[in-house]
Amino acid sequence: MVHKYSVSMEKELKSLEEKVFLLLRLYHDTCKENVKLRKELADTLTENTKLNEKIHTVAARLETLLLNIPDEE
C-alpha cells in the first residue's frame, strides 16, 4: 500500500512540475510580449507627436494664407 501511495505522489509531483514549467514559460513569453508592446506604444506615441506638430504647422500656414487672400469688392 505504501508503494502505491508513493507512485501516486510521484505522479502528482510530476504533474505539478509540468504546470510550474508551463507557468514560467508563459510568464517569460508575456514579459517578452510586454517589452515589444511597450516599444510599439512608444514608437506610436512619437509618431503621433510628430504628426500633431505637422498638423499644427499646416493649420498655421493655412490660416496665414487665408488671412492674405484679398477681399473681393
PDB file of N, CA, C and O in Angstrom:
ATOM      1  N   MET A   1       0.823  -1.195   0.000  1.00  0.00           N
ATOM      2  CA  MET A   1       0.000   0.000   0.000  1.00  0.00           C
ATOM      3  C   MET A   1       0.862   1.252   0.000  1.00  0.00           C
ATOM      4  O   MET A   1       0.521   2.235  -0.659  1.00  0.00           O
ATOM      5  N   VAL A   2       1.964   1.233   0.722  1.00  0.00           N
ATOM      6  CA  VAL A   2       2.862   2.382   0.786  1.00  0.00           C
ATOM      7  C   VAL A   2       3.439   2.652  -0.599  1.00  0.00           C
ATOM      8  O   VAL A   2       3.616   3.808  -0.986  1.00  0.00           O
ATOM      9  N   HIS A   3       3.724   1.618  -1.325  1.00  0.00           N
ATOM     10  CA  HIS A   3       4.292   1.758  -2.660  1.00  0.00           C
ATOM     11  C   HIS A   3       3.332   2.488  -3.600  1.00  0.00           C
ATOM     12  O   HIS A   3       3.766   3.354  -4.358  1.00  0.00           O
ATOM     13  N   LYS A   4       2.041   2.161  -3.568  1.00  0.00           N
ATOM     14  CA  LYS A   4       1.052   2.827  -4.424  1.00  0.00           C
ATOM     15  C   LYS A   4       0.933   4.299  -4.062  1.00  0.00           C
ATOM     16  O   LYS A   4       0.785   5.148  -4.940  1.00  0.00           O
ATOM     17  N   TYR A   5       0.995   4.596  -2.792  1.00  0.00           N
ATOM     18  CA  TYR A   5       0.921   5.992  -2.363  1.00  0.00           C
ATOM     19  C   TYR A   5       2.115   6.759  -2.922  1.00  0.00           C
ATOM     20  O   TYR A   5       1.969   7.896  -3.372  1.00  0.00           O
ATOM     21  N   SER A   6       3.270   6.154  -2.897  1.00  0.00           N
ATOM     22  CA  SER A   6       4.489   6.772  -3.395  1.00  0.00           C
ATOM     23  C   SER A   6       4.393   7.017  -4.899  1.00  0.00           C
ATOM     24  O   SER A   6       4.798   8.078  -5.375  1.00  0.00           O
ATOM     25  N   VAL A   7       3.873   6.070  -5.642  1.00  0.00           N
ATOM     26  CA  VAL A   7       3.699   6.212  -7.086  1.00  0.00           C
ATOM     27  C   VAL A   7       2.682   7.315  -7.379  1.00  0.00           C
ATOM     28  O   VAL A   7       2.876   8.127  -8.285  1.00  0.00           O
ATOM     29  N   SER A   8       1.618   7.334  -6.618  1.00  0.00           N
ATOM     30  CA  SER A   8       0.601   8.368  -6.795  1.00  0.00           C
ATOM     31  C   SER A   8       1.174   9.753  -6.510  1.00  0.00           C
ATOM     32  O   SER A   8       0.923  10.710  -7.242  1.00  0.00           O
ATOM     33  N   MET A   9       1.952   9.837  -5.428  1.00  0.00           N
ATOM     34  CA  MET A   9       2.554  11.118  -5.091  1.00  0.00           C
ATOM     35  C   MET A   9       3.562  11.526  -6.158  1.00  0.00           C
ATOM     36  O   MET A   9       3.676  12.709  -6.476  1.00  0.00           O
ATOM     37  N   GLU A  10       4.276  10.590  -6.700  1.00  0.00           N
ATOM     38  CA  GLU A  10       5.254  10.845  -7.762  1.00  0.00           C
ATOM     39  C   GLU A  10       4.561  11.426  -8.990  1.00  0.00           C
ATOM     40  O   GLU A  10       5.069  12.361  -9.610  1.00  0.00           O
ATOM     41  N   LYS A  11       3.409  10.876  -9.338  1.00  0.00           N
ATOM     42  CA  LYS A  11       2.638  11.386 -10.484  1.00  0.00           C
ATOM     43  C   LYS A  11       2.155  12.808 -10.225  1.00  0.00           C
ATOM     44  O   LYS A  11       2.212  13.661 -11.111  1.00  0.00           O
ATOM     45  N   GLU A  12       1.686  13.056  -9.021  1.00  0.00           N
ATOM     46  CA  GLU A  12       1.213  14.399  -8.680  1.00  0.00           C
ATOM     47  C   GLU A  12       2.351  15.406  -8.725  1.00  0.00           C
ATOM     48  O   GLU A  12       2.186  16.519  -9.225  1.00  0.00           O
ATOM     49  N   LEU A  13       3.501  15.015  -8.205  1.00  0.00           N
ATOM     50  CA  LEU A  13       4.662  15.911  -8.235  1.00  0.00           C
ATOM     51  C   LEU A  13       5.108  16.192  -9.665  1.00  0.00           C
ATOM     52  O   LEU A  13       5.463  17.324  -9.996  1.00  0.00           O
ATOM     53  N   LYS A  14       5.092  15.176 -10.505  1.00  0.00           N
ATOM     54  CA  LYS A  14       5.462  15.340 -11.916  1.00  0.00           C
ATOM     55  C   LYS A  14       4.477  16.285 -12.596  1.00  0.00           C
ATOM     56  O   LYS A  14       4.889  17.162 -13.356  1.00  0.00           O
ATOM     57  N   SER A  15       3.197  16.121 -12.335  1.00  0.00           N
ATOM     58  CA  SER A  15       2.174  16.990 -12.915  1.00  0.00           C
ATOM     59  C   SER A  15       2.363  18.435 -12.443  1.00  0.00           C
ATOM     60  O   SER A  15       2.266  19.379 -13.227  1.00  0.00           O
ATOM     61  N   LEU A  16       2.629  18.580 -11.165  1.00  0.00           N
ATOM     62  CA  LEU A  16       2.859  19.915 -10.608  1.00  0.00           C
ATOM     63  C   LEU A  16       4.096  20.551 -11.232  1.00  0.00           C
ATOM     64  O   LEU A  16       4.096  21.740 -11.552  1.00  0.00           O
ATOM     65  N   GLU A  17       5.131  19.767 -11.399  1.00  0.00           N
ATOM     66  CA  GLU A  17       6.358  20.266 -12.017  1.00  0.00           C
ATOM     67  C   GLU A  17       6.086  20.758 -13.441  1.00  0.00           C
ATOM     68  O   GLU A  17       6.553  21.828 -13.830  1.00  0.00           O
ATOM     69  N   GLU A  18       5.339  19.983 -14.205  1.00  0.00           N
ATOM     70  CA  GLU A  18       5.000  20.365 -15.575  1.00  0.00           C
ATOM     71  C   GLU A  18       4.193  21.663 -15.591  1.00  0.00           C
ATOM     72  O   GLU A  18       4.411  22.525 -16.442  1.00  0.00           O
ATOM     73  N   LYS A  19       3.272  21.795 -14.655  1.00  0.00           N
ATOM     74  CA  LYS A  19       2.451  23.007 -14.585  1.00  0.00           C
ATOM     75  C   LYS A  19       3.288  24.230 -14.214  1.00  0.00           C
ATOM     76  O   LYS A  19       3.071  25.324 -14.735  1.00  0.00           O
ATOM     77  N   VAL A  20       4.242  24.032 -13.312  1.00  0.00           N
ATOM     78  CA  VAL A  20       5.128  25.141 -12.915  1.00  0.00           C
ATOM     79  C   VAL A  20       5.980  25.563 -14.110  1.00  0.00           C
ATOM     80  O   VAL A  20       6.125  26.758 -14.365  1.00  0.00           O
ATOM     81  N   PHE A  21       6.542  24.610 -14.843  1.00  0.00           N
ATOM     82  CA  PHE A  21       7.337  24.946 -16.019  1.00  0.00           C
ATOM     83  C   PHE A  21       6.492  25.660 -17.070  1.00  0.00           C
ATOM     84  O   PHE A  21       6.954  26.614 -17.697  1.00  0.00           O
ATOM     85  N   LEU A  22       5.280  25.210 -17.259  1.00  0.00           N
ATOM     86  CA  LEU A  22       4.383  25.875 -18.209  1.00  0.00           C
ATOM     87  C   LEU A  22       4.096  27.301 -17.760  1.00  0.00           C
ATOM     88  O   LEU A  22       4.124  28.230 -18.567  1.00  0.00           O
ATOM     89  N   LEU A  23       3.825  27.469 -16.488  1.00  0.00           N
ATOM     90  CA  LEU A  23       3.567  28.798 -15.945  1.00  0.00           C
ATOM     91  C   LEU A  23       4.767  29.714 -16.138  1.00  0.00           C
ATOM     92  O   LEU A  23       4.607  30.873 -16.522  1.00  0.00           O
ATOM     93  N   LEU A  24       5.959  29.210 -15.877  1.00  0.00           N
ATOM     94  CA  LEU A  24       7.173  30.004 -16.072  1.00  0.00           C
ATOM     95  C   LEU A  24       7.374  30.379 -17.534  1.00  0.00           C
ATOM     96  O   LEU A  24       7.748  31.509 -17.846  1.00  0.00           O
ATOM     97  N   ARG A  25       7.124  29.427 -18.428  1.00  0.00           N
ATOM     98  CA  ARG A  25       7.263  29.722 -19.859  1.00  0.00           C
ATOM     99  C   ARG A  25       6.273  30.794 -20.290  1.00  0.00           C
ATOM    100  O   ARG A  25       6.626  31.723 -21.015  1.00  0.00           O
ATOM    101  N   LEU A  26       5.031  30.657 -19.838  1.00  0.00           N
ATOM    102  CA  LEU A  26       4.019  31.663 -20.181  1.00  0.00           C
ATOM    103  C   LEU A  26       4.368  33.025 -19.597  1.00  0.00           C
ATOM    104  O   LEU A  26       4.150  34.056 -20.234  1.00  0.00           O
ATOM    105  N   TYR A  27       4.910  33.023 -18.385  1.00  0.00           N
ATOM    106  CA  TYR A  27       5.342  34.278 -17.753  1.00  0.00           C
ATOM    107  C   TYR A  27       6.436  34.946 -18.577  1.00  0.00           C
ATOM    108  O   TYR A  27       6.367  36.146 -18.843  1.00  0.00           O
ATOM    109  N   HIS A  28       7.443  34.181 -18.981  1.00  0.00           N
ATOM    110  CA  HIS A  28       8.540  34.741 -19.776  1.00  0.00           C
ATOM    111  C   HIS A  28       8.045  35.218 -21.140  1.00  0.00           C
ATOM    112  O   HIS A  28       8.462  36.273 -21.617  1.00  0.00           O
ATOM    113  N   ASP A  29       7.165  34.453 -21.764  1.00  0.00           N
ATOM    114  CA  ASP A  29       6.596  34.867 -23.050  1.00  0.00           C
ATOM    115  C   ASP A  29       5.826  36.176 -22.900  1.00  0.00           C
ATOM    116  O   ASP A  29       5.921  37.061 -23.750  1.00  0.00           O
ATOM    117  N   THR A  30       5.068  36.290 -21.821  1.00  0.00           N
ATOM    118  CA  THR A  30       4.295  37.506 -21.568  1.00  0.00           C
ATOM    119  C   THR A  30       5.218  38.696 -21.323  1.00  0.00           C
ATOM    120  O   THR A  30       4.946  39.803 -21.788  1.00  0.00           O
ATOM    121  N   CYS A  31       6.292  38.471 -20.605  1.00  0.00           N
ATOM    122  CA  CYS A  31       7.263  39.552 -20.373  1.00  0.00           C
ATOM    123  C   CYS A  31       7.864  40.037 -21.688  1.00  0.00           C
ATOM    124  O   CYS A  31       7.978  41.241 -21.916  1.00  0.00           O
ATOM    125  N   LYS A  32       8.245  39.102 -22.551  1.00  0.00           N
ATOM    126  CA  LYS A  32       8.797  39.477 -23.860  1.00  0.00           C
ATOM    127  C   LYS A  32       7.773  40.261 -24.675  1.00  0.00           C
ATOM    128  O   LYS A  32       8.104  41.276 -25.289  1.00  0.00           O
ATOM    129  N   GLU A  33       6.536  39.787 -24.675  1.00  0.00           N
ATOM    130  CA  GLU A  33       5.487  40.471 -25.432  1.00  0.00           C
ATOM    131  C   GLU A  33       5.243  41.871 -24.869  1.00  0.00           C
ATOM    132  O   GLU A  33       5.030  42.813 -25.633  1.00  0.00           O
ATOM    133  N   ASN A  34       5.271  42.018 -23.560  1.00  0.00           N
ATOM    134  CA  ASN A  34       5.075  43.331 -22.937  1.00  0.00           C
ATOM    135  C   ASN A  34       6.175  44.303 -23.346  1.00  0.00           C
ATOM    136  O   ASN A  34       5.900  45.473 -23.613  1.00  0.00           O
ATOM    137  N   VAL A  35       7.419  43.827 -23.396  1.00  0.00           N
ATOM    138  CA  VAL A  35       8.530  44.680 -23.829  1.00  0.00           C
ATOM    139  C   VAL A  35       8.295  45.136 -25.266  1.00  0.00           C
ATOM    140  O   VAL A  35       8.469  46.310 -25.592  1.00  0.00           O
ATOM    141  N   LYS A  36       7.900  44.201 -26.114  1.00  0.00           N
ATOM    142  CA  LYS A  36       7.622  44.521 -27.524  1.00  0.00           C
ATOM    143  C   LYS A  36       6.481  45.533 -27.624  1.00  0.00           C
ATOM    144  O   LYS A  36       6.580  46.506 -28.371  1.00  0.00           O
ATOM    145  N   LEU A  37       5.412  45.313 -26.886  1.00  0.00           N
ATOM    146  CA  LEU A  37       4.269  46.218 -26.941  1.00  0.00           C
ATOM    147  C   LEU A  37       4.596  47.601 -26.389  1.00  0.00           C
ATOM    148  O   LEU A  37       4.103  48.606 -26.902  1.00  0.00           O
ATOM    149  N   ARG A  38       5.417  47.661 -25.355  1.00  0.00           N
ATOM    150  CA  ARG A  38       5.835  48.963 -24.817  1.00  0.00           C
ATOM    151  C   ARG A  38       6.629  49.742 -25.850  1.00  0.00           C
ATOM    152  O   ARG A  38       6.456  50.953 -25.988  1.00  0.00           O
ATOM    153  N   LYS A  39       7.508  49.045 -26.584  1.00  0.00           N
ATOM    154  CA  LYS A  39       8.285  49.708 -27.631  1.00  0.00           C
ATOM    155  C   LYS A  39       7.360  50.197 -28.741  1.00  0.00           C
ATOM    156  O   LYS A  39       7.495  51.327 -29.212  1.00  0.00           O
ATOM    157  N   GLU A  40       6.432  49.357 -29.157  1.00  0.00           N
ATOM    158  CA  GLU A  40       5.483  49.755 -30.196  1.00  0.00           C
ATOM    159  C   GLU A  40       4.672  50.967 -29.747  1.00  0.00           C
ATOM    160  O   GLU A  40       4.437  51.885 -30.533  1.00  0.00           O
ATOM    161  N   LEU A  41       4.248  50.971 -28.496  1.00  0.00           N
ATOM    162  CA  LEU A  41       3.484  52.098 -27.966  1.00  0.00           C
ATOM    163  C   LEU A  41       4.329  53.365 -27.971  1.00  0.00           C
ATOM    164  O   LEU A  41       3.857  54.426 -28.379  1.00  0.00           O
ATOM    165  N   ALA A  42       5.576  53.260 -27.521  1.00  0.00           N
ATOM    166  CA  ALA A  42       6.461  54.430 -27.505  1.00  0.00           C
ATOM    167  C   ALA A  42       6.682  54.952 -28.924  1.00  0.00           C
ATOM    168  O   ALA A  42       6.656  56.162 -29.150  1.00  0.00           O
ATOM    169  N   ASP A  43       6.897  54.048 -29.877  1.00  0.00           N
ATOM    170  CA  ASP A  43       7.078  54.456 -31.277  1.00  0.00           C
ATOM    171  C   ASP A  43       5.821  55.132 -31.822  1.00  0.00           C
ATOM    172  O   ASP A  43       5.904  56.136 -32.529  1.00  0.00           O
ATOM    173  N   THR A  44       4.673  54.579 -31.490  1.00  0.00           N
ATOM    174  CA  THR A  44       3.404  55.150 -31.951  1.00  0.00           C
ATOM    175  C   THR A  44       3.173  56.526 -31.346  1.00  0.00           C
ATOM    176  O   THR A  44       2.718  57.439 -32.034  1.00  0.00           O
ATOM    177  N   LEU A  45       3.481  56.679 -30.068  1.00  0.00           N
ATOM    178  CA  LEU A  45       3.314  57.990 -29.423  1.00  0.00           C
ATOM    179  C   LEU A  45       4.251  59.026 -30.033  1.00  0.00           C
ATOM    180  O   LEU A  45       3.871  60.183 -30.212  1.00  0.00           O
ATOM    181  N   THR A  46       5.473  58.611 -30.351  1.00  0.00           N
ATOM    182  CA  THR A  46       6.420  59.515 -31.005  1.00  0.00           C
ATOM    183  C   THR A  46       5.901  59.935 -32.370  1.00  0.00           C
ATOM    184  O   THR A  46       5.937  61.115 -32.720  1.00  0.00           O
ATOM    185  N   GLU A  47       5.425  58.978 -33.129  1.00  0.00           N
ATOM    186  CA  GLU A  47       4.874  59.282 -34.464  1.00  0.00           C
ATOM    187  C   GLU A  47       3.646  60.181 -34.337  1.00  0.00           C
ATOM    188  O   GLU A  47       3.472  61.102 -35.135  1.00  0.00           O
ATOM    189  N   ASN A  48       2.810  59.931 -33.365  1.00  0.00           N
ATOM    190  CA  ASN A  48       1.621  60.746 -33.132  1.00  0.00           C
ATOM    191  C   ASN A  48       2.011  62.195 -32.825  1.00  0.00           C
ATOM    192  O   ASN A  48       1.387  63.131 -33.324  1.00  0.00           O
ATOM    193  N   THR A  49       3.042  62.369 -32.005  1.00  0.00           N
ATOM    194  CA  THR A  49       3.522  63.709 -31.668  1.00  0.00           C
ATOM    195  C   THR A  49       4.019  64.428 -32.917  1.00  0.00           C
ATOM    196  O   THR A  49       3.717  65.603 -33.128  1.00  0.00           O
ATOM    197  N   LYS A  50       4.781  63.717 -33.743  1.00  0.00           N
ATOM    198  CA  LYS A  50       5.290  64.313 -34.985  1.00  0.00           C
ATOM    199  C   LYS A  50       4.141  64.722 -35.904  1.00  0.00           C
ATOM    200  O   LYS A  50       4.159  65.808 -36.484  1.00  0.00           O
ATOM    201  N   LEU A  51       3.149  63.855 -36.032  1.00  0.00           N
ATOM    202  CA  LEU A  51       2.013  64.164 -36.906  1.00  0.00           C
ATOM    203  C   LEU A  51       1.209  65.345 -36.371  1.00  0.00           C
ATOM    204  O   LEU A  51       0.742  66.177 -37.149  1.00  0.00           O
ATOM    205  N   ASN A  52       1.043  65.429 -35.061  1.00  0.00           N
ATOM    206  CA  ASN A  52       0.339  66.576 -34.478  1.00  0.00           C
ATOM    207  C   ASN A  52       1.093  67.873 -34.734  1.00  0.00           C
ATOM    208  O   ASN A  52       0.480  68.905 -35.005  1.00  0.00           O
ATOM    209  N   GLU A  53       2.411  67.827 -34.649  1.00  0.00           N
ATOM    210  CA  GLU A  53       3.214  69.016 -34.948  1.00  0.00           C
ATOM    211  C   GLU A  53       3.028  69.441 -36.395  1.00  0.00           C
ATOM    212  O   GLU A  53       2.907  70.631 -36.683  1.00  0.00           O
ATOM    213  N   LYS A  54       3.003  68.471 -37.310  1.00  0.00           N
ATOM    214  CA  LYS A  54       2.789  68.779 -38.733  1.00  0.00           C
ATOM    215  C   LYS A  54       1.406  69.394 -38.941  1.00  0.00           C
ATOM    216  O   LYS A  54       1.254  70.350 -39.702  1.00  0.00           O
ATOM    217  N   ILE A  55       0.417  68.851 -38.273  1.00  0.00           N
ATOM    218  CA  ILE A  55      -0.950  69.381 -38.402  1.00  0.00           C
ATOM    219  C   ILE A  55      -0.998  70.825 -37.944  1.00  0.00           C
ATOM    220  O   ILE A  55      -1.604  71.667 -38.608  1.00  0.00           O
ATOM    221  N   HIS A  56      -0.363  71.124 -36.810  1.00  0.00           N
ATOM    222  CA  HIS A  56      -0.364  72.498 -36.293  1.00  0.00           C
ATOM    223  C   HIS A  56       0.383  73.438 -37.232  1.00  0.00           C
ATOM    224  O   HIS A  56      -0.031  74.581 -37.427  1.00  0.00           O
ATOM    225  N   THR A  57       1.486  72.960 -37.815  1.00  0.00           N
ATOM    226  CA  THR A  57       2.246  73.773 -38.761  1.00  0.00           C
ATOM    227  C   THR A  57       1.410  74.075 -39.999  1.00  0.00           C
ATOM    228  O   THR A  57       1.347  75.217 -40.453  1.00  0.00           O
ATOM    229  N   VAL A  58       0.776  73.056 -40.533  1.00  0.00           N
ATOM    230  CA  VAL A  58      -0.055  73.238 -41.730  1.00  0.00           C
ATOM    231  C   VAL A  58      -1.245  74.146 -41.418  1.00  0.00           C
ATOM    232  O   VAL A  58      -1.595  74.997 -42.236  1.00  0.00           O
ATOM    233  N   ALA A  59      -1.864  73.982 -40.265  1.00  0.00           N
ATOM    234  CA  ALA A  59      -3.007  74.822 -39.895  1.00  0.00           C
ATOM    235  C   ALA A  59      -2.581  76.282 -39.783  1.00  0.00           C
ATOM    236  O   ALA A  59      -3.310  77.174 -40.217  1.00  0.00           O
ATOM    237  N   ALA A  60      -1.412  76.534 -39.206  1.00  0.00           N
ATOM    238  CA  ALA A  60      -0.918  77.914 -39.085  1.00  0.00           C
ATOM    239  C   ALA A  60      -0.626  78.490 -40.461  1.00  0.00           C
ATOM    240  O   ALA A  60      -0.951  79.647 -40.725  1.00  0.00           O
ATOM    241  N   ARG A  61      -0.024  77.711 -41.334  1.00  0.00           N
ATOM    242  CA  ARG A  61       0.267  78.188 -42.691  1.00  0.00           C
ATOM    243  C   ARG A  61      -1.021  78.459 -43.458  1.00  0.00           C
ATOM    244  O   ARG A  61      -1.124  79.452 -44.177  1.00  0.00           O
ATOM    245  N   LEU A  62      -1.999  77.580 -43.305  1.00  0.00           N
ATOM    246  CA  LEU A  62      -3.280  77.767 -43.972  1.00  0.00           C
ATOM    247  C   LEU A  62      -3.974  79.022 -43.458  1.00  0.00           C
ATOM    248  O   LEU A  62      -4.552  79.779 -44.238  1.00  0.00           O
ATOM    249  N   GLU A  63      -3.918  79.241 -42.165  1.00  0.00           N
ATOM    250  CA  GLU A  63      -4.536  80.442 -41.595  1.00  0.00           C
ATOM    251  C   GLU A  63      -3.869  81.700 -42.146  1.00  0.00           C
ATOM    252  O   GLU A  63      -4.546  82.675 -42.469  1.00  0.00           O
ATOM    253  N   THR A  64      -2.545  81.675 -42.252  1.00  0.00           N
ATOM    254  CA  THR A  64      -1.819  82.811 -42.819  1.00  0.00           C
ATOM    255  C   THR A  64      -2.237  83.052 -44.262  1.00  0.00           C
ATOM    256  O   THR A  64      -2.458  84.195 -44.662  1.00  0.00           O
ATOM    257  N   LEU A  65      -2.347  81.981 -45.049  1.00  0.00           N
ATOM    258  CA  LEU A  65      -2.776  82.119 -46.442  1.00  0.00           C
ATOM    259  C   LEU A  65      -4.189  82.694 -46.528  1.00  0.00           C
ATOM    260  O   LEU A  65      -4.455  83.576 -47.345  1.00  0.00           O
ATOM    261  N   LEU A  66      -5.085  82.199 -45.692  1.00  0.00           N
ATOM    262  CA  LEU A  66      -6.464  82.681 -45.714  1.00  0.00           C
ATOM    263  C   LEU A  66      -6.542  84.161 -45.324  1.00  0.00           C
ATOM    264  O   LEU A  66      -7.364  84.898 -45.868  1.00  0.00           O
ATOM    265  N   LEU A  67      -5.713  84.593 -44.410  1.00  0.00           N
ATOM    266  CA  LEU A  67      -5.711  85.996 -43.988  1.00  0.00           C
ATOM    267  C   LEU A  67      -5.154  86.910 -45.075  1.00  0.00           C
ATOM    268  O   LEU A  67      -5.474  88.099 -45.105  1.00  0.00           O
ATOM    269  N   ASN A  68      -4.328  86.370 -45.966  1.00  0.00           N
ATOM    270  CA  ASN A  68      -3.709  87.169 -47.019  1.00  0.00           C
ATOM    271  C   ASN A  68      -4.495  87.163 -48.328  1.00  0.00           C
ATOM    272  O   ASN A  68      -4.073  87.794 -49.297  1.00  0.00           O
ATOM    273  N   ILE A  69      -5.619  86.468 -48.377  1.00  0.00           N
ATOM    274  CA  ILE A  69      -6.465  86.488 -49.567  1.00  0.00           C
ATOM    275  C   ILE A  69      -7.170  87.849 -49.604  1.00  0.00           C
ATOM    276  O   ILE A  69      -7.829  88.253 -48.646  1.00  0.00           O
ATOM    277  N   PRO A  70      -7.012  88.537 -50.728  1.00  0.00           N
ATOM    278  CA  PRO A  70      -7.673  89.845 -50.807  1.00  0.00           C
ATOM    279  C   PRO A  70      -9.191  89.699 -50.862  1.00  0.00           C
ATOM    280  O   PRO A  70      -9.722  88.750 -51.438  1.00  0.00           O
ATOM    281  N   ASP A  71      -9.868  90.658 -50.250  1.00  0.00           N
ATOM    282  CA  ASP A  71     -11.323  90.666 -50.303  1.00  0.00           C
ATOM    283  C   ASP A  71     -11.785  91.066 -51.695  1.00  0.00           C
ATOM    284  O   ASP A  71     -11.189  91.940 -52.324  1.00  0.00           O
ATOM    285  N   GLU A  72     -12.848  90.427 -52.176  1.00  0.00           N
ATOM    286  CA  GLU A  72     -13.423  90.799 -53.475  1.00  0.00           C
ATOM    287  C   GLU A  72     -14.349  91.983 -53.274  1.00  0.00           C
ATOM    288  O   GLU A  72     -15.238  91.969 -52.421  1.00  0.00           O
ATOM    289  N   GLU A  73     -14.129  92.962 -54.045  1.00  0.00           N
ATOM    290  CA  GLU A  73     -15.001  94.143 -53.945  1.00  0.00           C
ATOM    291  C   GLU A  73     -15.624  94.487 -55.237  1.00  0.00           C
ATOM    292  O   GLU A  73     -16.382  95.453 -55.319  1.00  0.00           O
TER     293      GLU A  73
END
